[in-house]
Amino acid sequence: MSVKIHEKYIKRCIEIAKNGLGTTAPNPMVGCVIVHENKIIGEGYTSAYGGNHAEINAMDSVQDKSLLKASTLYVTLEPCSHFGKTPPCADAIIKYQIPKVVIGTMDTHSKVSGKGIEKLKSSGCEVIVGVLEDECKAHHKRFFTFHNNKRPYIILKWAETNDGFIAPKSKDEKKPVWITNEISRQLVHKWRAEEQAILVGTNTIIQDNPSLTVRDWVGGNPVRIVIDKDEKLSKDHTIFDETSETIMISKNQVDFNQPLAKQICNILFENTINSIIIEGGSQTFQTFIDENLWDEARVFTGNITFNEGVKAPNFNGKLISQEKITDDILRIYVKD
């Protein structure tokens, strides 16, 4: 079978895997397709954490299980070979005697790495590894960053005026001053539903009293992480309500005289948080940028001018996309 055909089905695996975004963590969001005589007979993606993996869901979706003995299974990530919350996917593939497995990329997690492939090969299964490998690695960026770098995948998100400010010099009320339009703000809520946690500094809470939840989109609320060095935030702030878990980071947890972002990443890793979106404020952004602990920056530029205020963060990144959202511009950067 040609490489192009394999790529076609792995591409489909990536497409359906995205259905698990925001629900599978800390498990990876895997996609799986089963093909018999050039026809897809089964598809699956990773269930919410604790549920079935993609391969099991794909095999379960095949109505005539006898066809599995003459089928090819495509999957974005190496099938697991260990017992976790669910039994090993490699064992299920072997049980159904699926003769050929095409894998996008190997799993770098020490519990799996190469072991799933070896188990399949030992059973007589033909295994092909590395189809659309770069695309699959990019798709699994959260999972790989967590296990390889021992920290979450870090997304910086801010909105700035067309003259480069993220907040006015002063304001009358303890609530956000909107720089972007409603469509851009809805997109931010979608992003919140896709990541495990959201982080802000003390001043953002004091100035804006945000809830840091998902309201303009359907999805779960992220865990709220708040930096509060001197524990000066009162329980009256909205982030202490019951809508989502809140983790406070104060001088009791970290040493503010040492590099802070690294210490925060260690706490997040210990809490099994594999992705986080940082939403402010200026000092918090700059802390992570200066320690080179970020992966992606999503920057809105609104059609508004402040003339003076809090300057946007200073950073260097590679621009990978730019789009207009009515009168806003969204630019996405990755770390060089």
C-alpha positions in Angstrom: 0.0 0.0 0.0 1.4 3.4 -0.9 2.7 5.9 1.6 0.1 8.4 0.4 -2.7 6.0 1.4 -1.2 5.7 4.9 -0.9 9.4 5.2 -4.6 9.8 4.2 -5.7 7.6 7.1 -3.3 9.1 9.7 -4.6 12.5 8.7 -8.1 11.3 9.4 -6.8 9.9 12.8 -5.5 13.4 13.7 -8.9 15.0 12.7 -11.0 12.8 14.9 -8.5 12.9 17.8 -9.3 16.6 18.2 -12.7 15.6 19.5 -10.9 14.7 22.8 -9.4 18.1 23.3 -10.0 19.4 26.8 -11.3 16.1 28.2 -8.6 13.4 27.9 -5.8 15.0 30.0 -3.5 13.8 31.4 -3.9 11.1 28.8 -3.0 12.1 25.2 -5.9 12.8 22.7 -5.3 9.9 20.3 -7.2 9.1 17.1 -7.6 5.7 15.5 -9.1 4.4 12.2 -9.5 0.8 11.1 -9.5 0.1 7.4 -10.6 -3.1 5.6 -10.2 -3.3 1.8 -9.7 0.5 1.4 -12.9 1.2 3.4 -13.0 2.7 6.9 -15.0 0.2 9.1 -14.2 1.7 12.5 -13.1 5.0 14.1 -12.4 6.1 17.6 -10.8 8.8 19.8 -9.7 8.8 23.4 -12.6 9.0 25.8 -12.6 11.5 28.7 -10.0 10.6 31.3 -10.6 7.2 32.9 -12.5 5.9 29.8 -11.5 3.9 26.8 -8.5 4.7 24.7 -8.9 5.5 21.0 -8.0 2.0 19.7 -10.6 0.3 22.0 -13.3 2.7 20.9 -12.3 2.1 17.2 -12.4 -1.7 17.6 -15.7 -1.5 19.5 -17.2 0.5 16.6 -16.6 -2.2 14.1 -19.8 -4.1 13.6 -18.4 -7.3 12.1 -15.4 -8.2 14.3 -14.4 -11.0 12.0 -13.2 -8.3 9.5 -10.5 -7.2 12.0 -8.3 -10.2 11.1 -7.9 -8.7 7.6 -7.7 -5.0 8.5 -5.2 -2.3 9.1 -5.3 -0.2 12.2 -4.1 3.4 12.0 -3.3 5.4 15.1 -1.6 8.7 15.9 0.4 7.4 18.8 2.0 4.1 19.8 -0.6 1.8 21.5 0.0 1.5 25.2 1.4 -1.8 26.6 0.8 -1.2 30.3 -2.1 -1.4 32.7 -3.3 2.0 33.8 -6.9 3.0 34.3 -7.6 0.7 31.4 -6.0 -2.5 30.0 -3.2 -2.3 27.4 -4.4 -1.4 23.9 -1.7 -3.5 22.4 -3.2 -6.6 24.0 -6.6 -5.9 22.5 -5.1 -5.4 19.0 -3.4 -8.8 19.4 -6.6 -10.4 20.7 -8.4 -9.4 17.6 -5.5 -10.6 15.4 -5.3 -7.3 13.5 -2.4 -8.1 11.1 -1.1 -4.6 10.4 -0.7 -1.4 12.5 0.4 2.0 11.2 1.6 4.4 13.8 2.1 8.2 13.5 4.7 8.5 16.2 6.3 6.6 19.0 5.3 7.4 22.6 8.2 8.9 24.5 6.6 8.2 27.8 8.9 5.7 29.6 6.0 3.4 30.5 5.2 2.9 26.8 8.2 4.0 24.6 8.8 1.2 22.1 7.2 -1.4 24.3 3.8 -1.3 22.6 5.5 -1.7 19.2 7.7 -4.5 20.4 4.7 -6.4 21.8 2.8 -6.1 18.5 5.8 -7.2 16.5 6.4 -10.2 18.8 2.8 -11.3 18.1 3.5 -11.4 14.4 1.8 -8.0 13.6 3.4 -5.9 10.9 4.1 -2.5 12.3 4.9 0.7 10.4 6.0 3.7 12.4 6.5 7.4 11.5 3.7 8.2 9.0 3.1 12.0 9.2 5.3 11.9 12.3 5.9 15.7 12.5 2.1 16.3 12.3 1.4 13.7 15.0 4.1 15.1 17.3 2.6 18.6 16.9 -0.9 17.2 17.6 0.4 15.5 20.8 2.4 18.6 21.9 0.8 18.8 25.3 1.5 15.2 26.2 5.1 15.2 24.9 6.0 18.5 26.6 4.6 17.2 29.9 6.6 13.9 29.8 9.7 15.1 28.0 10.2 18.5 29.7 8.5 17.7 33.1 6.3 20.7 32.7 3.0 21.7 31.1 2.6 23.0 27.6 2.5 26.8 28.2 0.3 29.1 26.1 0.6 32.9 26.7 -2.6 34.8 25.8 -3.1 38.6 25.8 -4.9 41.4 24.0 -3.1 44.6 23.2 -4.2 47.9 21.8 -3.0 49.0 18.3 -0.5 51.2 20.2 0.9 48.4 22.3 -0.8 48.5 25.7 -2.6 45.6 27.5 -4.3 47.7 30.2 -5.1 51.4 30.7 -3.0 53.5 33.1 -6.0 53.7 35.5 -9.7 52.8 35.6 -12.8 53.4 37.7 -14.1 49.9 38.2 -12.7 46.5 39.3 -13.5 44.7 36.1 -11.8 44.2 32.7 -11.5 46.9 30.1 -12.2 45.1 26.9 -9.7 45.6 24.1 -11.1 42.9 21.8 -14.6 42.2 20.4 -17.1 39.6 21.5 -16.1 37.0 18.9 -12.5 37.1 20.1 -13.6 36.9 23.7 -15.7 33.8 22.8 -12.7 32.2 21.2 -10.7 32.7 24.4 -13.4 30.8 26.3 -13.1 28.0 23.8 -9.4 27.9 24.5 -10.0 27.8 28.2 -12.1 24.7 27.7 -9.3 23.1 25.8 -6.5 23.4 28.4 -6.2 21.9 31.9 -5.4 25.1 33.8 -5.3 28.9 33.6 -2.9 31.1 35.5 -2.9 34.8 36.5 -1.0 37.0 38.9 -2.2 38.9 42.0 -2.7 42.3 40.2 -5.0 40.7 37.6 -7.3 39.5 40.3 -7.2 42.8 42.2 -7.8 44.9 39.1 -10.3 42.8 37.2 -11.8 40.3 39.7 -12.2 37.7 36.9 -13.9 34.3 37.3 -11.4 32.6 34.9 -14.1 30.1 33.8 -15.8 29.0 30.6 -19.0 30.9 30.0 -19.3 31.7 26.3 -18.5 28.1 25.2 -19.5 24.6 26.1 -16.8 22.8 28.1 -15.2 22.2 31.4 -13.6 24.9 33.5 -9.8 24.9 33.8 -8.1 24.6 37.2 -7.4 28.2 38.3 -3.8 28.9 39.4 -3.2 32.2 41.1 0.2 33.7 42.1 -0.4 35.6 45.4 3.0 36.1 47.0 1.9 37.7 50.3 -1.6 36.1 50.4 -3.3 39.4 50.2 -6.3 38.3 48.1 -9.6 38.1 50.1 -12.0 35.2 49.9 -14.5 37.7 48.4 -12.8 37.5 45.0 -14.7 35.4 42.4 -11.8 33.0 41.9 -12.6 31.5 45.3 -16.1 30.5 44.3 -17.2 26.8 43.8 -17.2 26.8 40.0 -13.7 25.4 39.7 -10.7 24.3 41.7 -8.2 27.1 42.6 -4.6 26.6 43.5 -2.8 29.4 45.2 0.9 29.9 44.9 2.4 32.1 47.7 5.8 32.6 49.4 4.9 29.5 51.4 5.1 27.3 48.2 7.9 29.0 46.3 10.9 31.3 46.8 10.2 34.6 45.1 13.9 35.4 45.2 14.7 32.5 42.9 13.5 32.0 39.3 9.8 31.8 39.7 8.4 30.3 36.5 10.5 27.2 36.9 9.2 26.7 40.5 5.6 27.2 39.3 6.2 24.6 36.5 7.4 22.1 39.1 4.2 22.6 41.1 2.0 22.2 38.0 3.9 19.0 37.0 3.4 17.6 40.5 -0.4 18.3 40.0 -0.3 16.4 36.7 -1.3 19.5 34.7 -0.1 19.0 31.2 -1.3 22.3 29.6 -1.9 25.8 30.9 -3.0 29.1 29.4 -1.5 32.2 31.1 -3.8 35.3 30.9 -1.9 37.9 32.8 -0.7 40.2 34.0 2.3 42.0 32.5 4.7 40.9 35.3 3.5 37.2 35.1 3.9 37.1 31.3 7.4 38.6 31.5 8.5 36.1 34.2 7.7 33.2 32.0 9.2 34.9 28.9 12.4 35.8 30.6 12.9 32.3 31.9 12.2 31.0 28.4 9.3 28.9 29.7 6.6 29.2 27.1 5.6 27.3 24.0 3.0 29.4 22.2 1.8 33.0 22.3 -1.7 34.0 21.1 -1.8 37.8 20.8 -4.9 39.8 19.9 -4.6 43.3 18.6 -7.8 45.3 19.1 -9.0 48.3 17.2 -8.6 50.6 20.1 -5.9 53.1 21.4 -5.0 53.9 25.0 -2.1 56.3 24.4 -0.7 55.3 27.8 -0.9 52.4 30.2 0.7 48.9 30.8 2.9 48.0 27.9 2.5 44.6 26.2 5.1 42.0 27.0 8.5 42.0 25.3 9.2 38.7 23.6 10.7 37.0 20.5 8.8 34.4 18.7 8.2 32.9 15.3 4.9 34.0 13.8 3.0 30.9 12.5 -0.4 32.4 11.7 -2.4 35.6 11.4 -6.1 36.1 10.9 -8.7 38.9 11.2 -11.6 38.4 13.6 -13.8 41.2 12.4 -11.9 44.3 13.5 -9.4 42.4 15.7 -6.2 40.7 14.5 -5.0 37.4 16.0 -1.4 36.5 15.7 0.0 33.1 16.9 3.7 32.7 17.7 5.8 29.8 18.8 9.0 30.0 20.6 12.0 30.1 18.3 
